[in-house]
Structure formats: structure tokens, C-alpha cells
Amino acid sequence: MSAGAHDFEALLREALTPVDPPADLAERLEVTLVNLTELAQDELDAWELSAMRDPRNWARPAAAAVVGASAGTALVVLRVRRRHRSRKQQSSNLLELAERTLHDFADEARHILPGG
């Protein structure tokens, strides 16, 4: 094997070594998702229905709806996933775990939805 090939393999090994995420990554991600959801909701609340008659005005509320729905869904998944281990320990079988998980999804969605 040539020296160039060995160096290339060493560089690949070094580049592909696993990196641990920062300890506060989940908290920062949750704060960002909450902020995005709130900003999208504020944007949608600020629009008047009379302005919606003109299709040129649809871009901002449509983008706000997509961002809000995406961030809200990600926030629900993040919060439910965080509690997965404790639900798994509390559940005696797979069906009970699925029921607890669905219940958690519904609860979190109610918390995030406006007026929930």
C-alpha cells in the first residue's frame, strides 16, 4: 500500500470519528422550536382576512403556517421522545407503551396549539 493511500485512510478515519453533541443541545433546540412556533403564530394573528382576497398576500401567512406546523410537530416529537425511557419502564407490554406514547402526543399537542 502506498503512503498516499495510507494517509488518505487515516484522514478518513479522523474525519469520521463520532462527535458527542453539546450537553444542552436538546434544551437549545426546544427553545428555538418554541420561539419559531410563537413567531409563526404571531405572524398569523397579525393578518387580516380582508387582505387575503389578493393572492399576492398569501405567501407570508402560508410560510408562517408551514413554519409553525413544522416547528410545533418537531417540538411535540422532541418532548415525547424525551419521556420515552420512563414510559417504557412504566409499561408492562408493547400495547401499553403505545397507548402511553399516543396519550403523551395528544397532551403535548394540546399544550402547543393556540388556546390549548
N, C-alpha and C positions, 0 to 999 in steps of 0.2 A: 504494500500500500504506500502510495507516495505521501510526502509530508503535507502537501496541499490538501489531500483528501482527509488526512487525519485532523488537520486544523479546521477544516470545514465541519467535520463531525463534532469536534469539541465546541465550536461556535454554536452549532445547532443544539447540542445538549445544554449549553449555558443559556441559550435564548428560550428554551422550552421548559426550564425548571419552574415548578409551581411557585406562585407568589400568594401569600396569605393576604386577604383583604383587610383593610383597616378595621379595628375593633368597633368603631362607631358607624360603620357603613350602613347598617340597617336603620339606625336612627336618622342619619342624614337623608337616606332615601325616603323614609317615611315623612320627614318634614318637607322635603321637596315635593312629594306627591300631594300632601295636604295643601301646600301653597298653590300648586297648579290647579287642583280641584277648586279651591276657593276663588282663585283668579278667573277661572273659566265661568264659574257661577256668577261672579260679579259682572263679568262681561255680558252674559246672557240676561241678567237682571236689568242692565242699563239700556237694552234695546227696546225700542217702542214698536208695537205691532204695525203702526201706520207706516213706518219706514220699510217694512218688509214687502210692501207692494212692488217695489223696484228690485228686480233680480240682482242688480249690481250691489245691493246692500246685503246679500245673503252670505258673502264669503266670511266675514268676521264671526257672525253667530254660528255658522256651520263649523268653522275651525274651533271655536270655543266649545261647541258641543262635542266634537271629536276628542279634543284635548281633555275636557272634563270627564268624559266617559272612560277614556283610556287610563287617565291618572286615578280615577275612582276605582276602576276594576283592579288595577295594579295594587292600590292601597288595600283593598279588601283581601286580595290574594296574599299580600305580604303579612298582614295581621293574622290571617287564618293560619298561614304556614308557620308563623312564629309559635303558635299554640299547639301545633301538631303533636309534638312529643308528649305533652301532658295528656292530650286527648287519647293518644294511643295507649298510654299506661292506664287510663281510667276505663277503657273499653275492654270488654271481655271477648268480643269477636269482631270480625270484619264488618258485619252489618251495623253493629252499634257504633263503630268508628265512623262509618259513612254517615250515619244519622247525626252524630255529634258534629261532624265536619259541615254537613249541609246546614245544620242549625246555626253554626258559627258564621257561615257565609251570609245567611239571612240576617242575622243580628248586625253584622258589620255593615252590610248594605243599607240597613235601616239607619244606622248612625251617620252614614256618609250622604245619603240622599237629602236634598233640601227639605226642611220641615220634618225630618225624621228624628 
